Amino acid sequence: MEVQLIISFLTASLLLSIIPGPDNIFVLTESITKGKKNGIAISLGLAMGVLVHTAAAATGLSIIIQKSAMAFSIIKYIGAAYLFYLAFMSLKEKKIELTLVDDQVQNKNNVAYLIKKGFLMNVLNPKVALFFIAFLPQFISKNGFNITLQMFLLGIIFALQAFLVFFIISILASRLTKYVNDNKFWKITKWSKVGVLSSLGMALLLSKK
């Protein structure tokens, strides 16, 4: 597996984790309203959920890639279309107003419960499963080691960087609020997301595996 592919994957993953979306906005809100420990616990659950989607994508897609070039081509085009769809939907996203009450109540929920909550949020989201099916294959090398192991490695890398990003968001939650509520910030991040998803879709469309 080429180092360049891993670096490209890590760069794309970091951009996708940093750009505001349902998961990191939820972590941010929970961290501010209920404490950073809550945010960190939920972040861990979300990251663990990534591994489930990785396992599903790795076991299914690896068989398809190895056994049927035509089937993989169909999945490739569907995956590219889905990434373009996500880019289009990002254009229609509206700014999220993060409003917080002054008398914030620190909710000391059980850590295990919060991890489970984040885990189920991720695992039960079919959009995440579709995204991984579209995202992972373009960073797989046929000349490398076992394709299933490559996908598991990429999934672990994605989970680790996502947890790191969400962990930082939890720690810096109070300082990030002003940026999330800034119109200029939302315009920049919206077009960044459109650019990243469109680039991934085009890369997958043009890939020759």
C-alpha positions in Angstrom: 0.0 0.0 0.0 1.6 3.3 -1.2 2.4 5.9 1.4 1.0 8.5 -1.0 -2.4 6.9 -0.9 -2.4 6.9 2.9 -1.4 10.5 3.0 -4.1 11.4 0.5 -6.7 9.4 2.5 -5.6 11.0 5.8 -5.8 14.5 4.2 -9.3 13.9 2.8 -10.5 12.3 6.1 -9.2 15.3 8.2 -10.9 17.8 5.9 -14.2 15.9 6.1 -14.0 15.6 9.9 -13.1 19.3 10.4 -15.8 20.7 8.1 -19.0 21.3 10.1 -21.5 18.4 9.8 -24.1 16.7 12.0 -21.5 14.7 14.1 -19.0 17.5 15.0 -21.8 20.0 15.5 -23.4 17.6 17.9 -20.1 17.0 19.8 -19.6 20.8 20.0 -23.1 21.4 21.3 -22.9 18.6 23.9 -19.5 19.8 25.0 -20.7 23.3 25.6 -24.0 22.5 27.2 -23.1 19.4 29.2 -19.3 19.5 29.6 -16.2 18.4 27.7 -16.3 14.9 29.2 -19.7 14.3 27.6 -18.3 15.5 24.3 -15.3 13.3 24.5 -17.3 10.2 25.5 -19.7 10.7 22.5 -16.7 11.3 20.3 -15.3 7.9 21.3 -18.6 6.3 20.5 -18.8 7.9 17.1 -15.2 6.9 16.2 -16.0 3.3 17.3 -19.0 3.2 15.0 -16.7 4.0 12.1 -15.1 0.6 12.6 -18.4 -1.2 12.1 -19.0 0.5 8.8 -15.4 -0.3 7.8 -15.9 -4.0 8.6 -19.0 -4.1 6.5 -17.4 -2.2 3.6 -14.2 -4.2 3.8 -15.7 -7.7 3.8 -18.3 -6.9 1.1 -16.3 -4.7 -1.2 -13.1 -6.7 -1.1 -14.9 -9.7 -2.5 -16.5 -7.7 -5.2 -13.1 -6.0 -6.2 -11.4 -9.4 -6.4 -14.1 -11.4 -8.1 -15.9 -9.0 -10.5 -14.5 -6.0 -12.4 -18.0 -5.2 -13.8 -19.7 -5.3 -10.4 -17.0 -3.1 -8.9 -17.4 -0.6 -11.8 -21.1 -0.4 -11.1 -20.4 0.3 -7.4 -17.7 2.8 -8.4 -20.2 4.8 -10.6 -22.9 4.7 -7.9 -20.4 5.8 -5.3 -19.2 8.7 -7.4 -22.9 9.7 -8.0 -23.5 9.6 -4.3 -20.5 11.8 -3.5 -21.7 14.3 -6.1 -25.1 14.2 -4.5 -23.6 15.0 -1.1 -21.7 17.9 -2.7 -25.0 19.2 -4.2 -26.8 18.8 -0.9 -24.0 20.7 0.8 -24.8 23.7 -1.5 -28.3 23.8 -0.1 -27.2 23.6 3.6 -28.3 26.4 5.8 -26.3 27.9 8.6 -26.9 26.3 12.0 -27.5 28.8 14.7 -25.8 27.5 17.9 -27.9 29.1 20.7 -26.9 28.3 24.3 -28.6 29.2 27.5 -26.6 31.2 30.1 -27.2 28.9 33.0 -25.6 25.9 31.5 -26.2 22.6 33.4 -23.4 20.1 33.5 -25.1 16.8 32.8 -23.0 14.0 34.3 -24.3 11.2 32.3 -22.7 7.8 32.6 -19.7 7.5 30.4 -20.6 4.1 29.1 -24.1 5.4 28.1 -22.6 8.4 26.2 -20.2 6.1 24.3 -23.1 3.8 23.4 -25.1 6.8 22.3 -22.4 8.1 20.0 -21.7 4.5 18.7 -25.4 3.9 17.9 -25.7 7.3 16.2 -23.0 6.3 13.8 -23.8 2.7 13.3 -27.5 3.2 12.7 -27.0 6.0 10.1 -27.3 4.4 6.6 -25.7 7.5 5.1 -22.4 6.8 6.8 -22.5 3.2 5.4 -23.1 4.5 1.9 -20.3 7.1 2.3 -17.8 4.5 3.3 -18.7 2.3 0.3 -18.0 5.3 -1.9 -15.0 6.6 0.0 -12.8 3.7 0.8 -12.3 1.9 -2.6 -10.5 4.9 -4.3 -7.6 4.6 -1.7 -7.1 0.9 -2.2 -4.0 -0.4 -4.1 -4.4 -3.7 -6.0 -0.6 -4.0 -5.9 -0.5 -3.8 -2.2 -1.3 -6.4 0.5 -4.7 -8.0 1.1 -7.5 -5.6 0.0 -9.6 -6.4 3.1 -6.7 -5.6 5.4 -6.1 -2.4 3.5 -9.7 -1.3 4.1 -9.5 -2.1 7.7 -6.3 -0.1 8.0 -8.0 2.9 6.3 -11.0 2.5 8.6 -8.8 2.5 11.7 -6.9 5.6 10.4 -10.3 7.4 9.8 -11.6 6.4 13.2 -8.4 7.7 15.0 -8.3 11.0 13.2 -12.0 11.5 13.7 -11.7 10.9 17.4 -8.7 13.3 17.6 -10.7 16.0 15.7 -13.8 15.6 17.9 -11.6 15.4 21.0 -10.1 18.8 20.1 -13.6 20.2 19.4 -14.7 19.1 22.8 -11.8 20.7 24.5 -12.0 24.0 22.6 -15.8 24.0 22.4 -16.4 27.4 24.1 -13.9 29.1 21.8 -15.3 27.6 18.6 -18.9 28.8 19.2 -18.2 32.3 17.8 -16.9 30.8 14.6 -19.8 28.4 14.1 -22.2 31.4 14.4 -20.2 33.5 11.9 -21.7 33.9 8.4 -18.3 34.1 6.7 -17.2 30.9 8.4 -20.2 29.0 7.1 -19.7 30.2 3.5 -16.1 29.1 3.6 -16.8 25.7 5.1 -19.8 25.1 2.8 -17.8 25.7 -0.3 -14.9 23.7 1.2 -17.2 20.7 1.7 -18.6 21.0 -1.8 -15.0 21.1 -3.2 -13.8 18.1 -1.2 -16.8 15.9 -2.0 -16.8 16.9 -5.6 -13.1 16.1 -5.9 -13.6 12.7 -4.2 -16.4 11.9 -6.6 -14.4 12.9 -9.6 -11.4 10.9 -8.4 -13.6 7.8 -7.9 -15.2 8.3 -11.3 -11.8 8.5 -13.1 -10.1 5.8 -11.0 -9.0 2.6 -12.8 -9.0 -0.3 -10.4 
